[in-house]
Amino acid sequence: MPDRYLDKLEAETIYILREAYNNVSPLGMLWSMGKDSNALLWMIKKAFFGKVPFPLIQLETGMELPEVYQFRDKLVNEWGLELDVHDCPPEGDMDKSLPPATRSAMRKTEGLKSLLGNDGYKGIIAGIRRDEQSMRAKERVFSPRSIDGDWDFKNQPAEIWDHYMSEVPEGAHLRIHPILGWTEIDIWRYTQRENIPVVPLYFAKNGKRYRSLGEKNITFPVDSDATTIEDIIKELETTKTLERAGRAMDSESENSFELLRTRGYM
């Protein structure tokens, strides 16, 4: 049953990816080097017969953990990936009214806005999931955004019977979320089955591991003894700790994430 369920999720994701590729151009994918975007990248290669037919985009703050940069460079070299590293504006340029960690996270939002303004992407693929955070639970698979990336979550297109709105409104772009219906444990079961490479920080060392990867100044490890993917899956079957417990932004202010999402955050 787990394999059949993963096959179904994989088939749905591949369908969404092909729909996006056939209907939205130019198209790019945000790559964070985290577990979700790595699983998504793996399925892109499956969907397009070993190729990645659009650029991968890294929103660069200079604040990723060293192991993340090492993993990025290794995979780019081994898989022959086309990577566009786009520099984000400095933290000093961010809205001073935001709390500190939220202000730091805002750099990627502003970086994405400048990327869209400079490079004219009409579609941006992102590896987010509904179960990660309550605001993401309101997302659509094909989500229209304003030119500035603003998101009107109260006014979104209906998505029924695998029919998605792929028309790009004038002066806007689409965010495309092919793994929106996956859960954290689905990603790890799929990663284990497919033997997908991941950043080693996900595995426990000295009783700590990263459950979610972000910038080193606003992301911290959580208590864990899980040193293998099998251990991680067992841990997730019983834990009550939230996936983003190590993200400083999420505990900084009650509406921090909502503020960022409505302003264009991934």
Buried (B, 14 or more C-beta within 10 A) or exposed (E): EEEEEBEEBBEBBBBBBBBBBEBBEEBBBBBBBBBBBBBBBBBBEEBBEEEBEBBBBBBBBEBBBEBBBBBBEEBBEEBEBEBBEBBBBEBEEBEEEBBBBBBBBBBBBBBBBBBBEEEEBBBBBBBBBBBBBEBBEBBBBBBBBEEBBEBEBEEBBEBEEEEBBBEBEEEBBBBBBBBBBBBBBBBBBBBBBEEBEBBEBBBBEEEBBBBBBBBBEBBBBBEBEBEEBEBBBEBBEEBEEBBBBBBBBBEBBEEBBBBBBBBBBB
